[in-house]
Amino acid sequence: MKTVYKDYFQIDENYFPCVNESAINAGLKWNDFYPHSTFIDLLKKTERVLSRTEKRSIWISGAYGTGKSYAAYTLSKLLTASKEEVEMYFNKYEALAPYRTDLMQRMIAEKNEGMILTCYRYASSSINNSNDLIIVIQELIAKAVERAGLEHTGANTLKQGILNWLEDERNKQLFSGYVEKEYRDLFGGWNTDEIIKRLSEPDSSAELVGKINLMASEIGILAIKIDMENLITYIKDIITSNNLKALVFVLDEFSEFFQN
């Protein structure tokens, strides 16, 4: 009688060898992530940050293939999961049994104090400088707010600010003068009307916003340039206007930003 590997191992047919955007879009299940001791420690630290017991960010590090991306994704989903989903996850694994009466209840209590909005992003290779980071953070918040169906969307985002500024015909003519001459190559030959059309699309690229921000910085149009201080103001506005408990950013593979 011939024996095969499947006689000894249970193979998950939905297993993803690499946790990335493709795997997530293909239906990766966050609650299939096994809560080993390091992940449980991460949950403890996250709860302390949410409760403001510790006022600092958390850095996840480890060798390639150690499950950092899956852990980060699971954490982002767990923070926005319902009370029932949190309980199901803690009840699913025996490793979490000792934490069902303390850690689980504290995490649920944090959720009961208000909505936790999570902004998740995989990879940061396209973020080359602070301006790129500002644009990406704004895009992440805008998408998270839209998914959550929140009433206050923060109309003064960089993209909306540009569109509002261009509604004035005088500003539009000034903008056109640069776009169609000195910065023609930067925008691939698009005129101002084409840029406005693309900027108005729901899935408009952050790259286009970045190019406009770059031009605005170089020619000194401060009205359509956002800096870190304005970004912080925007974040605070989103939190207070929507009465959020917390706004959490989970940025996977973020070390690429520092390498850039």
C-alpha positions, 0 to 999 in steps of 0.5 A, a space after each residue: 500500500 502506497 502512502 502519500 503526504 496527505 495521509 499525514 498532513 492536512 493541507 489547507 487548499 486556500 493557503 496563500 504562500 505570500 500575504 500581499 494585496 493579491 492574496 487579500 483581494 483573493 479572499 484571505 481570511 484574517 481569522 485563520 491567522 494562528 495567535 502565537 505568543 508573539 502575536 498575543 504580545 502584539 495584541 496586548 501592546 495594541 490594547 495599551 496604545 488604544 487605552 492611551 496607557 502607552 502613547 507610542 507606535 508599534 513596530 513589527 520586525 522579523 525575518 522574511 517569511 515569519 508572518 509579519 504581513 499576515 499578523 499586520 493584516 489580522 490586527 487591522 481587521 480585528 480592530 474593526 471587527 464586531 464584538 461577535 467577531 472578536 469573541 469568535 476569534 478568541 474562542 476559536 483558538 485554545 492559545 487565546 483561552 487564558 485571555 478571554 476574560 481580560 484582554 478580549 474584554 478590554 479590547 471590546 470595551 475599547 470598541 464600545 467607547 467609539 468606532 476605531 477606524 483602521 487604515 491599512 496599506 501593503 507596501 510603501 515602495 512608491 512613497 519616496 518622500 514626505 510629500 508622497 507620505 502626506 498624500 498616501 495618508 490622506 488617500 488611506 483616510 478618505 477610503 477608510 471613511 468612505 468604506 465606513 459610511 461616515 458622515 464627515 468625509 473631511 472635504 478639505 483633503 488635498 484633492 478636494 482643495 485643488 478642485 475647489 481652488 481651480 473653480 476660480 477662473 483666475 486660478 485655473 488660468 494660472 494653473 494652465 499656464 504652467 501645466 501647458 508649458 513648463 510642466 507639460 512633460 510632467 503631466 504627459 501633455 494633459 491640459 487643465 480640463 483633462 487634469 480636473 476630469 481625472 482628479 474628479 474620478 473616485 479612483 483618481 491616482 495619488 500619483 496625479 495629486 503628487 505631481 500637482 503638489 510637486 508643481 505647487 511646491 516649486 512655483 509657490 502656490 501655497 493655496 493647493 500645497 498641504 504640509 504636515 501641519 495641515 495633515 495633522 489638522 485634517 486627521 484631528 478633524 476626521 477624528 473629532 467630527 466623526 466621534 472616533 475612538 481612534 484612527 489606526 494606521 497599519 502600514 505593512 512593509 513600511 521599511 521601504 519608505 526609509 530605504 527610499 
